[in-house]
Amino acid sequence: MFKKIFKSYDYSLVIAMVLLSLFGLVMIYSASMVTAYDYPSDHFFERQRLHIIGASAVFLFFAMFPYKAMKSNKILGPMVLLSLLCLGALFAFGHIAGNAQSWFKIGPVSLQPSEFVKVSVIIYLAAVYAKKQSYINEFNKGVVPPLFYLFLVSVLIAIQPDYGTAAIIILIASMIIISSGMSLKNLMKLAGIGLMVIAPIFVALQDKILSENRIGRFKAFMDPFAVEQDSGYQITNAFIAIGSGGVNGIGLGKGIQKLGYLPEPHTDFIIAVIAEELGIWGVAFVILLLSYIVLRGIYTGLKCTDPFGSLLAIGISSMIGIQSFINLAGASGIIPLTGVTLPFVSYGGSSLLQLYISMGILVNVSMFVNYEQKYKSNDNEKQVA
């Protein structure tokens, strides 16, 4: 039986994840040579290497842990309570970085709870809507109750303030809700209620939401070269890096923009360094692997006969796809900058650990799907014969 289980794992997902992580590790070393001027030149490389090793152990645990056990109230209840407590504790003990009180910092170790709340929201909504399949179209009973948790975590993250992460969580939740099987009528009703809730919050917080910094980002989006020395500094240098790389790039480690011109070259703007040094081929490598993970995850969700597993796979795939799009689109000027890292490639321990947890769950779902298709169907055919 164990042999059949190990044969059922989708190793292509694991390979894609590992390739992206190792490629990101190389690019972090290249991109952070100058950023790490207060440390040894391999400071961020070494830290990310340790992040990958630690996250790999967690990935293996979740890849082997039966995902169906996660919908148990014994897991869901503590998970929901812990996520709310952690987000609330940030306002008393949180560390401020990037104008947001989003981190717990103990010595050299930093942890961003909102990254793990993304996984919590996916598991919670997938579990609850899977349980409510028999009455999914009863609006007051089947649709609304799970959204109170989504509302609470979104508000707690937004007032840190971290509007980007709050928006990503809402988008991920929207994909799960759309895939849950509820009727178009209820989806439209839910969208209307969402707008009625968001509108007064926007009015109440418009001074914070439309701060000078965020207005500057929209100005930079509309015409970055008009504010090149101000809010457009990041995106104009990203454009220069991307344009300089051309098709083949100028060579690994030979990038110019990372030498004090391009801010955050090893995190938010690592794709610009990749484009400058490795050209279109390097960017295509990243996009193809990310696209494969997202599409393979959606395929797993569509093939899964268990509603919980299906919604889990779709939620995790949506999260990786949404974050990838926002990072790539922001760095290339398609949308305003939001400060979202590139999955698996950018530097960051909390982000990488959350992604490895999510991938472990996704690989576990795919294993169950493959096992049922390969072996249970064969066993049923033998019984019929």
C-alpha positions in Angstrom: 0.0 0.0 0.0 2.8 2.5 0.9 4.5 1.7 -2.4 1.2 2.7 -4.2 0.9 5.9 -2.1 4.5 7.0 -3.0 3.9 6.3 -6.6 0.8 8.5 -6.5 2.6 11.7 -5.5 2.8 14.4 -8.2 6.6 14.8 -8.3 6.3 17.3 -11.1 4.9 19.8 -8.6 7.8 19.1 -6.3 10.4 19.5 -9.0 8.9 22.8 -10.2 8.9 24.1 -6.6 12.5 23.0 -6.0 13.7 24.5 -9.3 12.1 27.8 -8.6 13.5 27.9 -5.0 17.1 27.0 -6.1 16.9 29.5 -9.0 15.7 32.1 -6.6 18.5 31.3 -4.2 21.1 32.0 -7.0 19.4 35.2 -8.0 19.1 36.4 -4.3 22.9 36.0 -4.1 23.4 38.0 -7.2 20.8 40.7 -6.4 21.8 41.3 -2.8 25.6 41.8 -3.3 25.2 45.6 -2.6 22.1 45.4 -0.5 24.0 43.4 2.1 26.7 46.0 2.5 26.3 45.9 6.3 26.8 42.2 6.2 28.9 39.6 4.3 28.0 39.5 0.6 26.4 36.1 1.1 24.2 37.2 4.1 20.8 37.0 2.3 21.9 33.9 0.4 22.8 32.0 3.6 19.6 33.1 5.3 17.5 32.0 2.4 19.3 28.7 2.2 18.4 28.1 5.8 14.8 29.1 5.1 14.7 26.5 2.3 16.1 23.8 4.5 13.7 24.5 7.3 10.7 24.9 5.0 11.5 21.7 3.2 11.1 19.7 6.5 7.7 21.4 7.0 6.8 20.6 3.3 7.5 16.9 3.9 5.3 16.9 6.9 2.3 18.4 5.1 2.9 16.3 2.0 2.4 13.2 4.2 -0.2 14.5 6.6 -3.7 13.4 5.3 -5.4 16.7 4.1 -8.8 15.4 5.0 -7.9 15.5 8.7 -7.7 19.3 8.4 -11.4 19.8 8.2 -11.8 18.4 11.7 -13.1 21.0 14.2 -10.2 20.0 16.4 -7.9 21.5 13.9 -10.1 24.3 12.4 -11.1 25.8 15.8 -7.6 26.3 17.2 -6.3 27.4 13.8 -8.9 30.1 13.5 -8.4 31.2 17.1 -4.6 31.3 16.8 -4.7 33.3 13.6 -7.0 36.0 15.2 -4.9 36.1 18.4 -1.6 36.5 16.4 -3.1 39.3 14.3 -4.5 41.0 17.4 -1.2 40.7 19.3 0.6 42.6 16.5 -0.9 45.8 17.7 0.7 45.3 21.2 4.0 43.5 20.3 4.4 44.0 16.5 7.5 45.3 14.9 7.0 48.2 12.3 8.7 47.7 8.9 7.7 49.3 5.7 5.2 51.6 7.5 3.2 48.6 8.7 3.0 46.9 12.1 3.0 43.4 10.5 5.9 41.5 12.1 6.9 39.7 15.2 10.6 40.2 15.7 12.6 38.2 18.3 16.3 39.0 17.8 17.3 38.2 14.2 14.1 36.2 13.6 11.1 37.9 12.0 7.7 36.4 11.4 4.8 37.8 9.5 1.5 36.3 10.7 -0.5 37.5 7.7 1.4 35.1 5.4 0.1 32.1 7.4 -3.4 33.6 7.7 -3.6 33.1 3.9 -3.3 29.4 4.4 -5.7 29.5 7.3 -8.3 31.3 5.3 -8.0 28.7 2.4 -8.3 25.7 4.8 -11.2 27.2 6.7 -13.3 28.3 3.8 -12.6 25.1 1.9 -13.6 23.0 4.9 -16.8 25.0 5.8 -18.1 25.3 2.2 -17.3 21.6 1.6 -19.4 20.7 4.7 -22.3 23.0 3.5 -22.6 21.4 0.0 -26.1 20.1 0.7 -27.4 23.6 1.4 -24.8 25.8 -0.3 -27.5 27.9 -1.9 -29.3 28.8 1.3 -27.8 32.3 1.6 -28.2 33.0 5.4 -27.2 29.4 6.4 -24.8 28.2 3.7 -23.1 31.3 2.3 -22.8 34.1 4.9 -21.5 32.5 8.2 -18.0 31.5 7.0 -17.4 35.1 5.8 -17.3 36.5 9.3 -13.8 35.0 9.8 -12.7 36.4 6.4 -14.1 39.9 7.4 -12.2 39.8 10.8 -8.8 38.8 9.4 -9.1 41.2 6.5 -9.9 44.2 8.8 -7.1 43.2 11.2 -4.6 43.1 8.4 -5.9 46.2 6.7 -5.5 48.4 9.8 -1.8 47.4 10.3 -2.0 48.9 7.6 -1.3 46.2 4.9 -3.9 46.7 2.2 -2.1 44.6 -0.3 -2.2 41.4 1.8 -5.8 42.1 2.8 -6.8 42.5 -0.9 -4.9 39.2 -1.8 -6.8 37.3 0.9 -10.1 38.6 -0.3 -9.2 37.7 -3.9 -8.2 34.1 -2.8 -11.4 33.8 -0.8 -13.4 35.0 -3.9 -11.9 32.2 -6.0 -12.9 29.6 -3.4 -16.4 31.0 -3.1 -16.9 31.1 -6.9 -15.7 27.4 -7.0 -17.8 26.3 -4.1 -20.9 25.6 -6.2 -23.2 28.4 -5.0 -25.6 29.9 -7.6 -24.9 33.0 -9.6 -27.8 34.7 -7.9 -26.1 34.2 -4.5 -22.7 35.3 -5.9 -24.2 38.5 -7.2 -25.9 39.1 -3.9 -22.7 38.5 -2.0 -20.8 40.9 -4.3 -23.5 43.6 -3.6 -23.1 43.1 0.1 -19.3 43.2 -0.2 -19.5 46.6 -1.9 -21.9 47.9 0.7 -19.5 46.9 3.4 -16.3 48.1 1.7 -17.8 51.5 0.7 -18.3 52.9 4.2 -14.9 51.5 5.4 -13.2 53.2 2.5 -14.9 56.5 3.3 -14.0 56.2 7.0 -10.3 55.3 6.2 -9.9 57.3 3.0 -7.2 59.6 4.6 -5.1 56.5 5.4 -5.9 54.6 2.2 -5.3 57.6 0.0 -2.1 58.6 1.8 0.6 60.6 0.1 2.6 57.4 -0.4 -0.2 55.5 -2.1 -1.2 58.5 -4.3 2.4 58.6 -5.3 2.3 55.0 -6.4 -0.7 55.8 -8.7 1.2 58.8 -10.1 4.2 56.5 -10.7 1.9 54.0 -12.4 0.3 56.6 -14.7 3.6 58.3 -15.7 6.7 57.0 -13.8 9.2 59.2 -15.7 7.3 62.3 -14.6 8.1 61.5 -11.0 11.3 59.7 -11.7 13.2 61.1 -8.7 10.3 60.7 -6.3 7.6 58.0 -6.3 8.6 56.7 -9.7 12.1 55.9 -8.7 11.6 52.2 -8.2 9.6 51.5 -11.3 11.8 53.6 -13.7 14.9 51.7 -12.5 13.0 48.5 -12.9 12.1 49.5 -16.5 15.8 50.3 -17.2 16.8 46.9 -15.8 14.2 45.0 -17.8 15.1 47.0 -21.0 18.8 46.5 -20.6 18.5 42.7 -20.4 17.0 42.3 -23.9 16.7 38.7 -25.1 19.8 37.1 -23.6 20.6 39.4 -20.7 24.0 41.0 -19.8 25.2 38.0 -17.8 24.6 36.4 -14.4 26.0 38.7 -11.7 26.7 41.5 -14.1 23.6 43.6 -13.5 24.0 47.3 -13.0 20.7 48.4 -11.5 21.2 46.3 -8.3 24.2 48.4 -7.5 22.3 50.9 -5.5 19.8 52.1 -8.1 17.0 49.5 -7.8 15.5 49.4 -4.3 14.7 45.9 -2.9 16.4 44.0 -5.7 16.3 40.7 -3.8 12.6 40.9 -2.7 9.9 42.9 -4.6 12.0 43.6 -7.7 14.0 40.4 -8.2 12.3 39.8 -11.5 13.9 43.0 -12.8 17.3 41.7 -11.8 16.5 38.4 -13.6 15.4 40.3 -16.7 18.6 42.4 -16.7 21.0 39.5 -16.2 19.3 36.6 -17.9 17.0 38.3 -20.3 13.7 37.0 -21.7 14.9 33.4 -21.1 15.3 33.9 -17.3 11.9 35.6 -17.0 10.3 32.9 -19.2 11.8 30.2 -17.0 10.2 31.7 -13.9 6.8 32.4 -15.5 6.6 28.9 -17.1 7.3 27.1 -13.8 4.9 29.3 -11.8 2.2 28.8 -14.5 2.8 25.0 -14.4 2.3 25.0 -10.6 -0.9 27.1 -10.8 -2.4 25.1 -13.8 -1.5 21.8 -12.3 -3.0 22.8 -9.0 -6.3 23.8 -10.7 -6.3 20.6 -12.7 -5.9 18.7 -9.4 -8.8 20.6 -8.0 -11.0 19.8 -11.0 -10.1 16.1 -10.8 -10.6 15.8 -7.1 -14.0 14.2 -6.2 -13.8 15.4 -2.6 -15.2 19.0 -2.3 -12.8 19.9 0.5 -9.7 18.7 -1.5 -11.0 20.4 -4.6 -11.5 23.8 -2.9 -8.1 23.4 -1.2 -6.3 22.9 -4.4 -8.1 25.7 -6.2 -7.5 28.1 -3.2 -3.7 27.3 -3.1 -3.3 27.6 -6.8 -5.2 30.9 -6.9 -3.0 32.3 -4.1 0.2 31.5 -6.0 -1.2 32.7 -9.3 -2.6 36.0 -7.7 0.7 36.8 -5.9 2.8 36.0 -9.0 0.6 38.2 -11.2 0.6 41.1 -8.8 4.4 41.0 -8.4 5.2 40.6 -12.1 2.5 43.2 -13.2 3.7 45.7 -10.6 7.4 45.4 -11.6 6.5 45.8 -15.3 4.2 48.7 -14.8 0.9 47.0 -15.7 -0.6 47.7 -12.3 0.5 50.0 -9.4 3.2 48.7 -7.1 1.9 46.8 -4.0 5.1 45.4 -2.4 4.2 41.7 -3.0 7.1 39.3 -3.3 7.5 36.8 -6.1 6.5 33.3 -4.9 9.5 30.9 -4.3 12.0 33.3 -5.9 12.1 36.4 -3.7 13.9 36.6 -0.4 11.7 36.0 2.7 11.4 33.4 5.4 7.7 33.8 6.3 6.6 33.9 2.7 8.7 30.8 1.7 7.5 28.8 4.8 3.9 29.6 4.0 4.4 28.6 0.3 6.0 25.3 1.3 3.1 24.5 3.7 0.7 25.3 0.9 2.6 23.2 -1.6 2.7 20.3 0.9 -1.0 20.4 1.2 -1.5 20.6 -2.6 0.9 17.7 -3.2 -1.1 15.7 -0.6 -4.4 16.4 -2.4 -2.8 15.4 -5.7 -1.6 12.2 -4.2 -5.1 11.2 -3.1 -6.5 12.1 -6.5 -3.9 10.1 -8.3 -4.2 7.1 -5.9 -8.0 7.0 -6.4 -7.7 7.2 -10.2 -4.9 4.6 -10.5 -5.7 2.0 -7.9 -9.2 2.3 -6.6 -10.6 2.3 -10.1 -8.5 -0.9 -10.8 -9.7 -2.5 -7.6 -13.4 -1.8 -8.5 -12.9 -3.2 -12.0 -11.4 -6.4 -10.5 -14.4 -6.8 -8.1 -16.8 -6.3 -11.0 -15.0 -8.9 -13.1 
